[in-house]
Amino acid sequence: MQYRRLGNTGLKVSEISLGSWLTYGGYVEEQKAEAAIDKAYDSGINFFDTANVYMRGEAEKIVGKSLRKYARDSYVLATKVFGKMGDGPNDQGLSRKHIVEQCNASLQRLGLDYIDIYYCHRYHQDTPLEETLRALDDLIRQGKVLYIGVSEWTAEQMTEAVHLADKKLLDRIVVNQPNYSMLHRYIEEEVIPVSEKHGIGQVVFSPLAQGVLTGKYKKGEAIPENSRAAQENMDLSRLLTESNLEKTEALKGIAADNNLSLAQLAIAWILRQQNVASALIGASKPEQIEENVKASGVNLSKETLASI
């Protein structure tokens, strides 16, 4: 496993990290989730990602419990705030009240004293940005959070946050978590240039395009019943287009030429892109992690990258 600096910080994270979206606390049993986390840790993954909104806190409980056997200074743990956690008017968003209450609730569910990376899961139009940044800065000063980040913010929103933090002498955001894969490359135009300018690293989710880049979905065939998409009733219509499935078939040949699986090729490609610190994978079985971690350190030639 290779490790990279997260943005312009001194924090080193594994090139491949393990997420818990739509898995832990959901259709994956706790025992299997713990086995996957153990395999990830044993494989050199030191970076684990969850969120308060994943199964309304259940994912945080499972991740926290599974990591408790390991030394706290040996791993980096990220969670998030924004999503709806109750039926009250203040049970979502990025107000000071919601951020502080949810940080404390996440720490309790995780069974930890501090969170390494705390993300604003989305941008919140209804809360002044300064209120959000000051609340996060307070959590850092209290030692409850070490670094702050955002997920799926626009380049303009990230720029505004950096400038405001500098003006008010608040801690800056250092990481962005966008949806990024061979089939979904919107961040290359504005988000990555802005991030590089301000020392913000990318920790990307869905590098396998929700499983499409594993090659398990075939043109003209139904979604496999044992797939996560089927079990979670996920809508993959945006990704499972005729064009994408044709591209996936062509990519299989490029992967074979490089003695890689399609999933390994997709992750290795991500790790060759500018400004990427880590690629988040999801796994319901240890074997999936065993395959995906082999993408770390893979050197794709210029010819291969051009073919992709």
Secondary structure in CASP SS format (residue, H / E / C, confidence):
PFRMAT SS
TARGET T0000
AUTHOR 0000-0000-0000
METHOD secondary structure of the structure
MODEL  1
M C 1.00
Q C 1.00
Y E 1.00
R E 1.00
R E 1.00
L C 1.00
G C 1.00
N C 1.00
T C 1.00
G C 1.00
L C 1.00
K E 1.00
V E 1.00
S E 1.00
E C 1.00
I E 1.00
S E 1.00
L E 1.00
G C 1.00
S C 1.00
W C 1.00
L C 1.00
T C 1.00
Y E 1.00
G C 1.00
G C 1.00
Y C 1.00
V E 1.00
E C 1.00
E H 1.00
Q H 1.00
K H 1.00
A H 1.00
E H 1.00
A H 1.00
A H 1.00
I H 1.00
D H 1.00
K H 1.00
A H 1.00
Y H 1.00
D H 1.00
S C 1.00
G C 1.00
I C 1.00
N C 1.00
F E 1.00
F E 1.00
D E 1.00
T C 1.00
A C 1.00
N C 1.00
V C 1.00
Y H 1.00
M H 1.00
R H 1.00
G H 1.00
E H 1.00
A H 1.00
E H 1.00
K H 1.00
I H 1.00
V H 1.00
G H 1.00
K H 1.00
S H 1.00
L H 1.00
R C 1.00
K C 1.00
Y C 1.00
A C 1.00
R H 1.00
D H 1.00
S H 1.00
Y C 1.00
V E 1.00
L E 1.00
A E 1.00
T E 1.00
K E 1.00
V E 1.00
F C 1.00
G C 1.00
K C 1.00
M C 1.00
G C 1.00
D C 1.00
G C 1.00
P C 1.00
N C 1.00
D C 1.00
Q C 1.00
G C 1.00
L C 1.00
S C 1.00
R H 1.00
K H 1.00
H H 1.00
I H 1.00
V H 1.00
E H 1.00
Q H 1.00
C H 1.00
N H 1.00
A H 1.00
S H 1.00
L H 1.00
Q H 1.00
R H 1.00
L H 1.00
G C 1.00
L C 1.00
D C 1.00
Y C 1.00
I E 1.00
D E 1.00
I E 1.00
Y E 1.00
Y E 1.00
C E 1.00
H C 1.00
R C 1.00
Y C 1.00
H C 1.00
Q C 1.00
D C 1.00
T C 1.00
P C 1.00
L H 1.00
E H 1.00
E H 1.00
T H 1.00
L H 1.00
R H 1.00
A H 1.00
L H 1.00
D H 1.00
D H 1.00
L H 1.00
I H 1.00
R H 1.00
Q C 1.00
G C 1.00
K C 1.00
V E 1.00
L E 1.00
Y E 1.00
I E 1.00
G E 1.00
V E 1.00
S E 1.00
E C 1.00
W C 1.00
T C 1.00
A H 1.00
E H 1.00
Q H 1.00
M H 1.00
T H 1.00
E H 1.00
A H 1.00
V H 1.00
H H 1.00
L H 1.00
A H 1.00
D H 1.00
K H 1.00
K H 1.00
L C 1.00
L C 1.00
D C 1.00
R C 1.00
I E 1.00
V E 1.00
V E 1.00
N E 1.00
Q E 1.00
P C 1.00
N E 1.00
Y C 1.00
S E 1.00
M C 1.00
L C 1.00
H E 1.00
R C 1.00
Y H 1.00
I H 1.00
E H 1.00
E C 1.00
E C 1.00
V H 1.00
I H 1.00
P H 1.00
V H 1.00
S H 1.00
E H 1.00
K H 1.00
H H 1.00
G C 1.00
I C 1.00
G E 1.00
Q E 1.00
V E 1.00
V E 1.00
F E 1.00
S C 1.00
P C 1.00
L C 1.00
A C 1.00
Q C 1.00
G C 1.00
V H 1.00
L H 1.00
T H 1.00
G C 1.00
K C 1.00
Y C 1.00
K C 1.00
K C 1.00
G C 1.00
E C 1.00
A C 1.00
I C 1.00
P C 1.00
E C 1.00
N C 1.00
S C 1.00
R H 1.00
A H 1.00
A H 1.00
Q H 1.00
E C 1.00
N C 1.00
M C 1.00
D C 1.00
L C 1.00
S C 1.00
R C 1.00
L C 1.00
L C 1.00
T C 1.00
E H 1.00
S H 1.00
N H 1.00
L H 1.00
E H 1.00
K H 1.00
T H 1.00
E H 1.00
A H 1.00
L H 1.00
K H 1.00
G H 1.00
I H 1.00
A H 1.00
A H 1.00
D H 1.00
N C 1.00
N C 1.00
L C 1.00
S C 1.00
L H 1.00
A H 1.00
Q H 1.00
L H 1.00
A H 1.00
I H 1.00
A H 1.00
W H 1.00
I H 1.00
L H 1.00
R C 1.00
Q C 1.00
Q C 1.00
N C 1.00
V E 1.00
A E 1.00
S E 1.00
A E 1.00
L E 1.00
I E 1.00
G C 1.00
A C 1.00
S C 1.00
K C 1.00
P H 1.00
E H 1.00
Q H 1.00
I H 1.00
E H 1.00
E H 1.00
N H 1.00
V H 1.00
K H 1.00
A H 1.00
S C 1.00
G C 1.00
V C 1.00
N C 1.00
L C 1.00
S C 1.00
K H 1.00
E H 1.00
T H 1.00
L H 1.00
A H 1.00
S H 1.00
I C 1.00
END
